[in-house]
Amino acid sequence: MQKAFISTAKVSGAAMVCALLLGGCLKTEQFPVEPSIAFRSYDQNTEPARLTITFTDGDGDIGLDQGDTLAPYNPGSVWYHNFFVDYYKKQNGAWVLQQFILPLYYRIPVITPTGQNKALQGDIAVDIAQQVLPQTPGDTVRFSVRIADRALHESNTVFSDAVVVQ
């Protein structure tokens, strides 16, 4: 009986040591502190249309609270928004940026994770009401997207695939 207890204690002890060693080997995701994005999709078959990107951010400081309205996030500032979409239309074989009275800019809410590892990766989707886009069936359009984090690090700019308006 004594031997069985000692064997069980040895196995339990060995299992604990293995768990600690293996736990120390698990790598947490590490990304640069500047957000990085990639185009995922644009779905015009819904109303509103949906534009989706995938992103990573090493320090997890993506998003703004509703109360973030003091400089540099004050209304009227470039940094009031943190998700920037530009709309291009193909005209005579060249992509031409379309200017709107109100730009297609959005505020991503705070999505900072709790815990020690703040690295983030995921998808962000925005709905774009098709009525605000000056287009007719057969137009060829595309979008450019970039985001910014709370430290005002800007991501790379990505372009959607060319889309023929339905």
Chimera marker file (.cmm) of the C-alpha trace (Angstrom):
<marker_set name="trace">
<marker id="1" x="0.000" y="0.000" z="0.000" r="1" g="1" b="0" radius="0.5"/>
<marker id="2" x="2.892" y="2.282" z="0.861" r="1" g="1" b="0" radius="0.5"/>
<marker id="3" x="4.501" y="1.526" z="-2.534" r="1" g="1" b="0" radius="0.5"/>
<marker id="4" x="1.254" y="2.375" z="-4.388" r="1" g="1" b="0" radius="0.5"/>
<marker id="5" x="1.052" y="5.742" z="-2.620" r="1" g="1" b="0" radius="0.5"/>
<marker id="6" x="4.699" y="6.532" z="-3.448" r="1" g="1" b="0" radius="0.5"/>
<marker id="7" x="4.169" y="5.524" z="-7.109" r="1" g="1" b="0" radius="0.5"/>
<marker id="8" x="1.054" y="7.679" z="-7.350" r="1" g="1" b="0" radius="0.5"/>
<marker id="9" x="2.897" y="10.599" z="-5.759" r="1" g="1" b="0" radius="0.5"/>
<marker id="10" x="5.802" y="10.173" z="-8.213" r="1" g="1" b="0" radius="0.5"/>
<marker id="11" x="3.464" y="10.045" z="-11.219" r="1" g="1" b="0" radius="0.5"/>
<marker id="12" x="1.501" y="13.058" z="-9.971" r="1" g="1" b="0" radius="0.5"/>
<marker id="13" x="4.718" y="14.959" z="-9.294" r="1" g="1" b="0" radius="0.5"/>
<marker id="14" x="6.122" y="14.069" z="-12.699" r="1" g="1" b="0" radius="0.5"/>
<marker id="15" x="2.858" y="15.135" z="-14.373" r="1" g="1" b="0" radius="0.5"/>
<marker id="16" x="2.956" y="18.478" z="-12.542" r="1" g="1" b="0" radius="0.5"/>
<marker id="17" x="6.558" y="19.116" z="-13.582" r="1" g="1" b="0" radius="0.5"/>
<marker id="18" x="5.702" y="18.236" z="-17.208" r="1" g="1" b="0" radius="0.5"/>
<marker id="19" x="2.668" y="20.536" z="-17.134" r="1" g="1" b="0" radius="0.5"/>
<marker id="20" x="4.774" y="23.418" z="-15.814" r="1" g="1" b="0" radius="0.5"/>
<marker id="21" x="7.494" y="22.837" z="-18.392" r="1" g="1" b="0" radius="0.5"/>
<marker id="22" x="5.031" y="22.524" z="-21.262" r="1" g="1" b="0" radius="0.5"/>
<marker id="23" x="3.089" y="25.553" z="-20.062" r="1" g="1" b="0" radius="0.5"/>
<marker id="24" x="6.287" y="27.571" z="-20.164" r="1" g="1" b="0" radius="0.5"/>
<marker id="25" x="6.822" y="26.470" z="-23.753" r="1" g="1" b="0" radius="0.5"/>
<marker id="26" x="3.479" y="27.781" z="-25.003" r="1" g="1" b="0" radius="0.5"/>
<marker id="27" x="4.142" y="30.844" z="-27.102" r="1" g="1" b="0" radius="0.5"/>
<marker id="28" x="1.864" y="33.834" z="-26.979" r="1" g="1" b="0" radius="0.5"/>
<marker id="29" x="1.150" y="35.571" z="-30.260" r="1" g="1" b="0" radius="0.5"/>
<marker id="30" x="3.449" y="38.517" z="-30.836" r="1" g="1" b="0" radius="0.5"/>
<marker id="31" x="2.729" y="41.198" z="-33.409" r="1" g="1" b="0" radius="0.5"/>
<marker id="32" x="4.186" y="44.655" z="-34.053" r="1" g="1" b="0" radius="0.5"/>
<marker id="33" x="2.594" y="47.493" z="-32.046" r="1" g="1" b="0" radius="0.5"/>
<marker id="34" x="1.429" y="49.081" z="-35.295" r="1" g="1" b="0" radius="0.5"/>
<marker id="35" x="-1.819" y="47.562" z="-36.516" r="1" g="1" b="0" radius="0.5"/>
<marker id="36" x="-1.577" y="45.487" z="-39.674" r="1" g="1" b="0" radius="0.5"/>
<marker id="37" x="-4.563" y="44.755" z="-41.887" r="1" g="1" b="0" radius="0.5"/>
<marker id="38" x="-5.529" y="42.622" z="-44.882" r="1" g="1" b="0" radius="0.5"/>
<marker id="39" x="-8.632" y="42.797" z="-47.058" r="1" g="1" b="0" radius="0.5"/>
<marker id="40" x="-11.060" y="39.937" z="-46.366" r="1" g="1" b="0" radius="0.5"/>
<marker id="41" x="-14.293" y="40.634" z="-48.289" r="1" g="1" b="0" radius="0.5"/>
<marker id="42" x="-16.869" y="43.031" z="-49.624" r="1" g="1" b="0" radius="0.5"/>
<marker id="43" x="-20.426" y="41.699" z="-49.798" r="1" g="1" b="0" radius="0.5"/>
<marker id="44" x="-22.744" y="43.872" z="-51.876" r="1" g="1" b="0" radius="0.5"/>
<marker id="45" x="-25.543" y="41.312" z="-51.823" r="1" g="1" b="0" radius="0.5"/>
<marker id="46" x="-26.775" y="42.548" z="-48.458" r="1" g="1" b="0" radius="0.5"/>
<marker id="47" x="-28.321" y="45.835" z="-47.432" r="1" g="1" b="0" radius="0.5"/>
<marker id="48" x="-26.323" y="47.464" z="-46.089" r="1" g="1" b="0" radius="0.5"/>
<marker id="49" x="-23.251" y="46.155" z="-47.922" r="1" g="1" b="0" radius="0.5"/>
<marker id="50" x="-20.522" y="44.772" z="-45.644" r="1" g="1" b="0" radius="0.5"/>
<marker id="51" x="-16.768" y="45.448" z="-45.902" r="1" g="1" b="0" radius="0.5"/>
<marker id="52" x="-14.546" y="43.164" z="-43.795" r="1" g="1" b="0" radius="0.5"/>
<marker id="53" x="-10.834" y="43.300" z="-43.016" r="1" g="1" b="0" radius="0.5"/>
<marker id="54" x="-8.628" y="41.102" z="-40.862" r="1" g="1" b="0" radius="0.5"/>
<marker id="55" x="-6.172" y="42.731" z="-38.454" r="1" g="1" b="0" radius="0.5"/>
<marker id="56" x="-3.397" y="42.204" z="-35.912" r="1" g="1" b="0" radius="0.5"/>
<marker id="57" x="-2.097" y="44.569" z="-33.236" r="1" g="1" b="0" radius="0.5"/>
<marker id="58" x="0.712" y="43.749" z="-30.819" r="1" g="1" b="0" radius="0.5"/>
<marker id="59" x="-0.273" y="45.954" z="-27.902" r="1" g="1" b="0" radius="0.5"/>
<marker id="60" x="-4.052" y="45.679" z="-28.198" r="1" g="1" b="0" radius="0.5"/>
<marker id="61" x="-4.817" y="49.384" z="-28.200" r="1" g="1" b="0" radius="0.5"/>
<marker id="62" x="-7.446" y="49.243" z="-30.918" r="1" g="1" b="0" radius="0.5"/>
<marker id="63" x="-10.646" y="51.211" z="-30.495" r="1" g="1" b="0" radius="0.5"/>
<marker id="64" x="-12.064" y="54.335" z="-28.950" r="1" g="1" b="0" radius="0.5"/>
<marker id="65" x="-14.624" y="54.776" z="-26.171" r="1" g="1" b="0" radius="0.5"/>
<marker id="66" x="-17.625" y="57.050" z="-26.741" r="1" g="1" b="0" radius="0.5"/>
<marker id="67" x="-16.069" y="59.398" z="-24.177" r="1" g="1" b="0" radius="0.5"/>
<marker id="68" x="-12.806" y="59.685" z="-26.137" r="1" g="1" b="0" radius="0.5"/>
<marker id="69" x="-13.548" y="63.154" z="-27.471" r="1" g="1" b="0" radius="0.5"/>
<marker id="70" x="-10.628" y="65.183" z="-26.107" r="1" g="1" b="0" radius="0.5"/>
<marker id="71" x="-7.621" y="65.953" z="-28.322" r="1" g="1" b="0" radius="0.5"/>
<marker id="72" x="-6.384" y="64.214" z="-30.348" r="1" g="1" b="0" radius="0.5"/>
<marker id="73" x="-9.708" y="62.323" z="-30.658" r="1" g="1" b="0" radius="0.5"/>
<marker id="74" x="-11.921" y="65.419" z="-30.640" r="1" g="1" b="0" radius="0.5"/>
<marker id="75" x="-14.683" y="65.896" z="-33.230" r="1" g="1" b="0" radius="0.5"/>
<marker id="76" x="-13.260" y="67.544" z="-36.332" r="1" g="1" b="0" radius="0.5"/>
<marker id="77" x="-9.838" y="65.984" z="-35.760" r="1" g="1" b="0" radius="0.5"/>
<marker id="78" x="-8.391" y="63.449" z="-38.174" r="1" g="1" b="0" radius="0.5"/>
<marker id="79" x="-8.170" y="61.047" z="-35.208" r="1" g="1" b="0" radius="0.5"/>
<marker id="80" x="-11.843" y="61.309" z="-34.191" r="1" g="1" b="0" radius="0.5"/>
<marker id="81" x="-12.288" y="58.236" z="-36.405" r="1" g="1" b="0" radius="0.5"/>
<marker id="82" x="-10.012" y="55.196" z="-36.445" r="1" g="1" b="0" radius="0.5"/>
<marker id="83" x="-11.355" y="53.172" z="-39.404" r="1" g="1" b="0" radius="0.5"/>
<marker id="84" x="-10.879" y="54.984" z="-42.713" r="1" g="1" b="0" radius="0.5"/>
<marker id="85" x="-12.544" y="53.839" z="-45.938" r="1" g="1" b="0" radius="0.5"/>
<marker id="86" x="-12.018" y="55.563" z="-49.283" r="1" g="1" b="0" radius="0.5"/>
<marker id="87" x="-14.114" y="54.791" z="-52.328" r="1" g="1" b="0" radius="0.5"/>
<marker id="88" x="-12.721" y="54.614" z="-55.862" r="1" g="1" b="0" radius="0.5"/>
<marker id="89" x="-14.537" y="54.344" z="-59.167" r="1" g="1" b="0" radius="0.5"/>
<marker id="90" x="-12.879" y="53.148" z="-62.359" r="1" g="1" b="0" radius="0.5"/>
<marker id="91" x="-13.183" y="55.890" z="-64.975" r="1" g="1" b="0" radius="0.5"/>
<marker id="92" x="-11.529" y="55.624" z="-68.401" r="1" g="1" b="0" radius="0.5"/>
<marker id="93" x="-9.288" y="52.816" z="-67.100" r="1" g="1" b="0" radius="0.5"/>
<marker id="94" x="-8.018" y="54.735" z="-64.026" r="1" g="1" b="0" radius="0.5"/>
<marker id="95" x="-9.082" y="54.519" z="-60.373" r="1" g="1" b="0" radius="0.5"/>
<marker id="96" x="-10.510" y="57.891" z="-59.290" r="1" g="1" b="0" radius="0.5"/>
<marker id="97" x="-11.046" y="58.696" z="-55.605" r="1" g="1" b="0" radius="0.5"/>
<marker id="98" x="-14.647" y="59.762" z="-54.996" r="1" g="1" b="0" radius="0.5"/>
<marker id="99" x="-15.076" y="62.679" z="-52.591" r="1" g="1" b="0" radius="0.5"/>
<marker id="100" x="-18.124" y="62.815" z="-50.338" r="1" g="1" b="0" radius="0.5"/>
<marker id="101" x="-19.452" y="65.557" z="-48.092" r="1" g="1" b="0" radius="0.5"/>
<marker id="102" x="-19.284" y="63.037" z="-45.249" r="1" g="1" b="0" radius="0.5"/>
<marker id="103" x="-16.418" y="60.560" z="-45.606" r="1" g="1" b="0" radius="0.5"/>
<marker id="104" x="-16.802" y="56.815" z="-45.003" r="1" g="1" b="0" radius="0.5"/>
<marker id="105" x="-14.957" y="56.936" z="-41.674" r="1" g="1" b="0" radius="0.5"/>
<marker id="106" x="-15.943" y="54.981" z="-38.578" r="1" g="1" b="0" radius="0.5"/>
<marker id="107" x="-15.051" y="54.584" z="-34.895" r="1" g="1" b="0" radius="0.5"/>
<marker id="108" x="-14.044" y="51.090" z="-33.828" r="1" g="1" b="0" radius="0.5"/>
<marker id="109" x="-15.056" y="50.557" z="-30.180" r="1" g="1" b="0" radius="0.5"/>
<marker id="110" x="-12.416" y="49.507" z="-27.647" r="1" g="1" b="0" radius="0.5"/>
<marker id="111" x="-11.583" y="45.818" z="-28.007" r="1" g="1" b="0" radius="0.5"/>
<marker id="112" x="-8.501" y="45.595" z="-25.772" r="1" g="1" b="0" radius="0.5"/>
<marker id="113" x="-8.342" y="42.130" z="-24.203" r="1" g="1" b="0" radius="0.5"/>
<marker id="114" x="-8.000" y="41.572" z="-20.468" r="1" g="1" b="0" radius="0.5"/>
<marker id="115" x="-5.042" y="39.655" z="-19.123" r="1" g="1" b="0" radius="0.5"/>
<marker id="116" x="-1.325" y="39.872" z="-19.656" r="1" g="1" b="0" radius="0.5"/>
<marker id="117" x="-1.142" y="39.234" z="-23.389" r="1" g="1" b="0" radius="0.5"/>
<marker id="118" x="-2.699" y="42.235" z="-25.153" r="1" g="1" b="0" radius="0.5"/>
<marker id="119" x="-1.971" y="41.052" z="-28.708" r="1" g="1" b="0" radius="0.5"/>
<marker id="120" x="-5.056" y="41.106" z="-30.887" r="1" g="1" b="0" radius="0.5"/>
<marker id="121" x="-6.066" y="39.483" z="-34.136" r="1" g="1" b="0" radius="0.5"/>
<marker id="122" x="-9.445" y="39.194" z="-35.733" r="1" g="1" b="0" radius="0.5"/>
<marker id="123" x="-11.896" y="40.643" z="-38.213" r="1" g="1" b="0" radius="0.5"/>
<marker id="124" x="-13.560" y="44.035" z="-38.308" r="1" g="1" b="0" radius="0.5"/>
<marker id="125" x="-16.619" y="44.583" z="-40.486" r="1" g="1" b="0" radius="0.5"/>
<marker id="126" x="-18.411" y="47.808" z="-41.317" r="1" g="1" b="0" radius="0.5"/>
<marker id="127" x="-21.794" y="48.212" z="-42.931" r="1" g="1" b="0" radius="0.5"/>
<marker id="128" x="-21.937" y="50.658" z="-45.838" r="1" g="1" b="0" radius="0.5"/>
<marker id="129" x="-25.384" y="51.823" z="-46.919" r="1" g="1" b="0" radius="0.5"/>
<marker id="130" x="-25.405" y="51.431" z="-50.681" r="1" g="1" b="0" radius="0.5"/>
<marker id="131" x="-27.554" y="54.552" z="-51.053" r="1" g="1" b="0" radius="0.5"/>
<marker id="132" x="-24.631" y="56.757" z="-49.989" r="1" g="1" b="0" radius="0.5"/>
<marker id="133" x="-22.405" y="55.447" z="-52.788" r="1" g="1" b="0" radius="0.5"/>
<marker id="134" x="-22.839" y="57.222" z="-56.132" r="1" g="1" b="0" radius="0.5"/>
<marker id="135" x="-22.997" y="54.215" z="-58.431" r="1" g="1" b="0" radius="0.5"/>
<marker id="136" x="-24.993" y="52.656" z="-61.208" r="1" g="1" b="0" radius="0.5"/>
<marker id="137" x="-25.159" y="48.985" z="-62.191" r="1" g="1" b="0" radius="0.5"/>
<marker id="138" x="-22.089" y="48.063" z="-64.214" r="1" g="1" b="0" radius="0.5"/>
<marker id="139" x="-19.738" y="50.546" z="-62.465" r="1" g="1" b="0" radius="0.5"/>
<marker id="140" x="-16.433" y="49.068" z="-61.329" r="1" g="1" b="0" radius="0.5"/>
<marker id="141" x="-15.458" y="50.211" z="-57.836" r="1" g="1" b="0" radius="0.5"/>
<marker id="142" x="-13.040" y="49.379" z="-55.044" r="1" g="1" b="0" radius="0.5"/>
<marker id="143" x="-12.309" y="50.505" z="-51.504" r="1" g="1" b="0" radius="0.5"/>
<marker id="144" x="-9.119" y="51.359" z="-49.663" r="1" g="1" b="0" radius="0.5"/>
<marker id="145" x="-8.994" y="50.818" z="-45.901" r="1" g="1" b="0" radius="0.5"/>
<marker id="146" x="-6.616" y="51.755" z="-43.093" r="1" g="1" b="0" radius="0.5"/>
<marker id="147" x="-7.011" y="51.869" z="-39.321" r="1" g="1" b="0" radius="0.5"/>
<marker id="148" x="-5.302" y="53.654" z="-36.449" r="1" g="1" b="0" radius="0.5"/>
<marker id="149" x="-4.811" y="52.633" z="-32.817" r="1" g="1" b="0" radius="0.5"/>
<marker id="150" x="-5.039" y="54.839" z="-29.703" r="1" g="1" b="0" radius="0.5"/>
<marker id="151" x="-1.290" y="55.582" z="-29.885" r="1" g="1" b="0" radius="0.5"/>
<marker id="152" x="-2.013" y="56.975" z="-33.387" r="1" g="1" b="0" radius="0.5"/>
<marker id="153" x="-0.061" y="54.211" z="-35.095" r="1" g="1" b="0" radius="0.5"/>
<marker id="154" x="-1.532" y="53.797" z="-38.571" r="1" g="1" b="0" radius="0.5"/>
<marker id="155" x="-1.842" y="50.465" z="-40.301" r="1" g="1" b="0" radius="0.5"/>
<marker id="156" x="-0.885" y="49.695" z="-43.832" r="1" g="1" b="0" radius="0.5"/>
<marker id="157" x="-3.460" y="50.594" z="-46.495" r="1" g="1" b="0" radius="0.5"/>
<marker id="158" x="-5.233" y="47.740" z="-48.260" r="1" g="1" b="0" radius="0.5"/>
<marker id="159" x="-7.471" y="47.731" z="-51.316" r="1" g="1" b="0" radius="0.5"/>
<marker id="160" x="-10.504" y="45.600" z="-51.924" r="1" g="1" b="0" radius="0.5"/>
<marker id="161" x="-10.839" y="43.591" z="-55.061" r="1" g="1" b="0" radius="0.5"/>
<marker id="162" x="-12.484" y="45.378" z="-57.970" r="1" g="1" b="0" radius="0.5"/>
<marker id="163" x="-16.260" y="45.015" z="-57.688" r="1" g="1" b="0" radius="0.5"/>
<marker id="164" x="-18.764" y="45.354" z="-60.514" r="1" g="1" b="0" radius="0.5"/>
<marker id="165" x="-21.845" y="47.039" z="-59.104" r="1" g="1" b="0" radius="0.5"/>
<marker id="166" x="-24.983" y="44.911" z="-59.449" r="1" g="1" b="0" radius="0.5"/>
<link id1="1" id2="2" r="1" g="1" b="0" radius="0.2"/>
<link id1="2" id2="3" r="1" g="1" b="0" radius="0.2"/>
<link id1="3" id2="4" r="1" g="1" b="0" radius="0.2"/>
<link id1="4" id2="5" r="1" g="1" b="0" radius="0.2"/>
<link id1="5" id2="6" r="1" g="1" b="0" radius="0.2"/>
<link id1="6" id2="7" r="1" g="1" b="0" radius="0.2"/>
<link id1="7" id2="8" r="1" g="1" b="0" radius="0.2"/>
<link id1="8" id2="9" r="1" g="1" b="0" radius="0.2"/>
<link id1="9" id2="10" r="1" g="1" b="0" radius="0.2"/>
<link id1="10" id2="11" r="1" g="1" b="0" radius="0.2"/>
<link id1="11" id2="12" r="1" g="1" b="0" radius="0.2"/>
<link id1="12" id2="13" r="1" g="1" b="0" radius="0.2"/>
<link id1="13" id2="14" r="1" g="1" b="0" radius="0.2"/>
<link id1="14" id2="15" r="1" g="1" b="0" radius="0.2"/>
<link id1="15" id2="16" r="1" g="1" b="0" radius="0.2"/>
<link id1="16" id2="17" r="1" g="1" b="0" radius="0.2"/>
<link id1="17" id2="18" r="1" g="1" b="0" radius="0.2"/>
<link id1="18" id2="19" r="1" g="1" b="0" radius="0.2"/>
<link id1="19" id2="20" r="1" g="1" b="0" radius="0.2"/>
<link id1="20" id2="21" r="1" g="1" b="0" radius="0.2"/>
<link id1="21" id2="22" r="1" g="1" b="0" radius="0.2"/>
<link id1="22" id2="23" r="1" g="1" b="0" radius="0.2"/>
<link id1="23" id2="24" r="1" g="1" b="0" radius="0.2"/>
<link id1="24" id2="25" r="1" g="1" b="0" radius="0.2"/>
<link id1="25" id2="26" r="1" g="1" b="0" radius="0.2"/>
<link id1="26" id2="27" r="1" g="1" b="0" radius="0.2"/>
<link id1="27" id2="28" r="1" g="1" b="0" radius="0.2"/>
<link id1="28" id2="29" r="1" g="1" b="0" radius="0.2"/>
<link id1="29" id2="30" r="1" g="1" b="0" radius="0.2"/>
<link id1="30" id2="31" r="1" g="1" b="0" radius="0.2"/>
<link id1="31" id2="32" r="1" g="1" b="0" radius="0.2"/>
<link id1="32" id2="33" r="1" g="1" b="0" radius="0.2"/>
<link id1="33" id2="34" r="1" g="1" b="0" radius="0.2"/>
<link id1="34" id2="35" r="1" g="1" b="0" radius="0.2"/>
<link id1="35" id2="36" r="1" g="1" b="0" radius="0.2"/>
<link id1="36" id2="37" r="1" g="1" b="0" radius="0.2"/>
<link id1="37" id2="38" r="1" g="1" b="0" radius="0.2"/>
<link id1="38" id2="39" r="1" g="1" b="0" radius="0.2"/>
<link id1="39" id2="40" r="1" g="1" b="0" radius="0.2"/>
<link id1="40" id2="41" r="1" g="1" b="0" radius="0.2"/>
<link id1="41" id2="42" r="1" g="1" b="0" radius="0.2"/>
<link id1="42" id2="43" r="1" g="1" b="0" radius="0.2"/>
<link id1="43" id2="44" r="1" g="1" b="0" radius="0.2"/>
<link id1="44" id2="45" r="1" g="1" b="0" radius="0.2"/>
<link id1="45" id2="46" r="1" g="1" b="0" radius="0.2"/>
<link id1="46" id2="47" r="1" g="1" b="0" radius="0.2"/>
<link id1="47" id2="48" r="1" g="1" b="0" radius="0.2"/>
<link id1="48" id2="49" r="1" g="1" b="0" radius="0.2"/>
<link id1="49" id2="50" r="1" g="1" b="0" radius="0.2"/>
<link id1="50" id2="51" r="1" g="1" b="0" radius="0.2"/>
<link id1="51" id2="52" r="1" g="1" b="0" radius="0.2"/>
<link id1="52" id2="53" r="1" g="1" b="0" radius="0.2"/>
<link id1="53" id2="54" r="1" g="1" b="0" radius="0.2"/>
<link id1="54" id2="55" r="1" g="1" b="0" radius="0.2"/>
<link id1="55" id2="56" r="1" g="1" b="0" radius="0.2"/>
<link id1="56" id2="57" r="1" g="1" b="0" radius="0.2"/>
<link id1="57" id2="58" r="1" g="1" b="0" radius="0.2"/>
<link id1="58" id2="59" r="1" g="1" b="0" radius="0.2"/>
<link id1="59" id2="60" r="1" g="1" b="0" radius="0.2"/>
<link id1="60" id2="61" r="1" g="1" b="0" radius="0.2"/>
<link id1="61" id2="62" r="1" g="1" b="0" radius="0.2"/>
<link id1="62" id2="63" r="1" g="1" b="0" radius="0.2"/>
<link id1="63" id2="64" r="1" g="1" b="0" radius="0.2"/>
<link id1="64" id2="65" r="1" g="1" b="0" radius="0.2"/>
<link id1="65" id2="66" r="1" g="1" b="0" radius="0.2"/>
<link id1="66" id2="67" r="1" g="1" b="0" radius="0.2"/>
<link id1="67" id2="68" r="1" g="1" b="0" radius="0.2"/>
<link id1="68" id2="69" r="1" g="1" b="0" radius="0.2"/>
<link id1="69" id2="70" r="1" g="1" b="0" radius="0.2"/>
<link id1="70" id2="71" r="1" g="1" b="0" radius="0.2"/>
<link id1="71" id2="72" r="1" g="1" b="0" radius="0.2"/>
<link id1="72" id2="73" r="1" g="1" b="0" radius="0.2"/>
<link id1="73" id2="74" r="1" g="1" b="0" radius="0.2"/>
<link id1="74" id2="75" r="1" g="1" b="0" radius="0.2"/>
<link id1="75" id2="76" r="1" g="1" b="0" radius="0.2"/>
<link id1="76" id2="77" r="1" g="1" b="0" radius="0.2"/>
<link id1="77" id2="78" r="1" g="1" b="0" radius="0.2"/>
<link id1="78" id2="79" r="1" g="1" b="0" radius="0.2"/>
<link id1="79" id2="80" r="1" g="1" b="0" radius="0.2"/>
<link id1="80" id2="81" r="1" g="1" b="0" radius="0.2"/>
<link id1="81" id2="82" r="1" g="1" b="0" radius="0.2"/>
<link id1="82" id2="83" r="1" g="1" b="0" radius="0.2"/>
<link id1="83" id2="84" r="1" g="1" b="0" radius="0.2"/>
<link id1="84" id2="85" r="1" g="1" b="0" radius="0.2"/>
<link id1="85" id2="86" r="1" g="1" b="0" radius="0.2"/>
<link id1="86" id2="87" r="1" g="1" b="0" radius="0.2"/>
<link id1="87" id2="88" r="1" g="1" b="0" radius="0.2"/>
<link id1="88" id2="89" r="1" g="1" b="0" radius="0.2"/>
<link id1="89" id2="90" r="1" g="1" b="0" radius="0.2"/>
<link id1="90" id2="91" r="1" g="1" b="0" radius="0.2"/>
<link id1="91" id2="92" r="1" g="1" b="0" radius="0.2"/>
<link id1="92" id2="93" r="1" g="1" b="0" radius="0.2"/>
<link id1="93" id2="94" r="1" g="1" b="0" radius="0.2"/>
<link id1="94" id2="95" r="1" g="1" b="0" radius="0.2"/>
<link id1="95" id2="96" r="1" g="1" b="0" radius="0.2"/>
<link id1="96" id2="97" r="1" g="1" b="0" radius="0.2"/>
<link id1="97" id2="98" r="1" g="1" b="0" radius="0.2"/>
<link id1="98" id2="99" r="1" g="1" b="0" radius="0.2"/>
<link id1="99" id2="100" r="1" g="1" b="0" radius="0.2"/>
<link id1="100" id2="101" r="1" g="1" b="0" radius="0.2"/>
<link id1="101" id2="102" r="1" g="1" b="0" radius="0.2"/>
<link id1="102" id2="103" r="1" g="1" b="0" radius="0.2"/>
<link id1="103" id2="104" r="1" g="1" b="0" radius="0.2"/>
<link id1="104" id2="105" r="1" g="1" b="0" radius="0.2"/>
<link id1="105" id2="106" r="1" g="1" b="0" radius="0.2"/>
<link id1="106" id2="107" r="1" g="1" b="0" radius="0.2"/>
<link id1="107" id2="108" r="1" g="1" b="0" radius="0.2"/>
<link id1="108" id2="109" r="1" g="1" b="0" radius="0.2"/>
<link id1="109" id2="110" r="1" g="1" b="0" radius="0.2"/>
<link id1="110" id2="111" r="1" g="1" b="0" radius="0.2"/>
<link id1="111" id2="112" r="1" g="1" b="0" radius="0.2"/>
<link id1="112" id2="113" r="1" g="1" b="0" radius="0.2"/>
<link id1="113" id2="114" r="1" g="1" b="0" radius="0.2"/>
<link id1="114" id2="115" r="1" g="1" b="0" radius="0.2"/>
<link id1="115" id2="116" r="1" g="1" b="0" radius="0.2"/>
<link id1="116" id2="117" r="1" g="1" b="0" radius="0.2"/>
<link id1="117" id2="118" r="1" g="1" b="0" radius="0.2"/>
<link id1="118" id2="119" r="1" g="1" b="0" radius="0.2"/>
<link id1="119" id2="120" r="1" g="1" b="0" radius="0.2"/>
<link id1="120" id2="121" r="1" g="1" b="0" radius="0.2"/>
<link id1="121" id2="122" r="1" g="1" b="0" radius="0.2"/>
<link id1="122" id2="123" r="1" g="1" b="0" radius="0.2"/>
<link id1="123" id2="124" r="1" g="1" b="0" radius="0.2"/>
<link id1="124" id2="125" r="1" g="1" b="0" radius="0.2"/>
<link id1="125" id2="126" r="1" g="1" b="0" radius="0.2"/>
<link id1="126" id2="127" r="1" g="1" b="0" radius="0.2"/>
<link id1="127" id2="128" r="1" g="1" b="0" radius="0.2"/>
<link id1="128" id2="129" r="1" g="1" b="0" radius="0.2"/>
<link id1="129" id2="130" r="1" g="1" b="0" radius="0.2"/>
<link id1="130" id2="131" r="1" g="1" b="0" radius="0.2"/>
<link id1="131" id2="132" r="1" g="1" b="0" radius="0.2"/>
<link id1="132" id2="133" r="1" g="1" b="0" radius="0.2"/>
<link id1="133" id2="134" r="1" g="1" b="0" radius="0.2"/>
<link id1="134" id2="135" r="1" g="1" b="0" radius="0.2"/>
<link id1="135" id2="136" r="1" g="1" b="0" radius="0.2"/>
<link id1="136" id2="137" r="1" g="1" b="0" radius="0.2"/>
<link id1="137" id2="138" r="1" g="1" b="0" radius="0.2"/>
<link id1="138" id2="139" r="1" g="1" b="0" radius="0.2"/>
<link id1="139" id2="140" r="1" g="1" b="0" radius="0.2"/>
<link id1="140" id2="141" r="1" g="1" b="0" radius="0.2"/>
<link id1="141" id2="142" r="1" g="1" b="0" radius="0.2"/>
<link id1="142" id2="143" r="1" g="1" b="0" radius="0.2"/>
<link id1="143" id2="144" r="1" g="1" b="0" radius="0.2"/>
<link id1="144" id2="145" r="1" g="1" b="0" radius="0.2"/>
<link id1="145" id2="146" r="1" g="1" b="0" radius="0.2"/>
<link id1="146" id2="147" r="1" g="1" b="0" radius="0.2"/>
<link id1="147" id2="148" r="1" g="1" b="0" radius="0.2"/>
<link id1="148" id2="149" r="1" g="1" b="0" radius="0.2"/>
<link id1="149" id2="150" r="1" g="1" b="0" radius="0.2"/>
<link id1="150" id2="151" r="1" g="1" b="0" radius="0.2"/>
<link id1="151" id2="152" r="1" g="1" b="0" radius="0.2"/>
<link id1="152" id2="153" r="1" g="1" b="0" radius="0.2"/>
<link id1="153" id2="154" r="1" g="1" b="0" radius="0.2"/>
<link id1="154" id2="155" r="1" g="1" b="0" radius="0.2"/>
<link id1="155" id2="156" r="1" g="1" b="0" radius="0.2"/>
<link id1="156" id2="157" r="1" g="1" b="0" radius="0.2"/>
<link id1="157" id2="158" r="1" g="1" b="0" radius="0.2"/>
<link id1="158" id2="159" r="1" g="1" b="0" radius="0.2"/>
<link id1="159" id2="160" r="1" g="1" b="0" radius="0.2"/>
<link id1="160" id2="161" r="1" g="1" b="0" radius="0.2"/>
<link id1="161" id2="162" r="1" g="1" b="0" radius="0.2"/>
<link id1="162" id2="163" r="1" g="1" b="0" radius="0.2"/>
<link id1="163" id2="164" r="1" g="1" b="0" radius="0.2"/>
<link id1="164" id2="165" r="1" g="1" b="0" radius="0.2"/>
<link id1="165" id2="166" r="1" g="1" b="0" radius="0.2"/>
</marker_set>
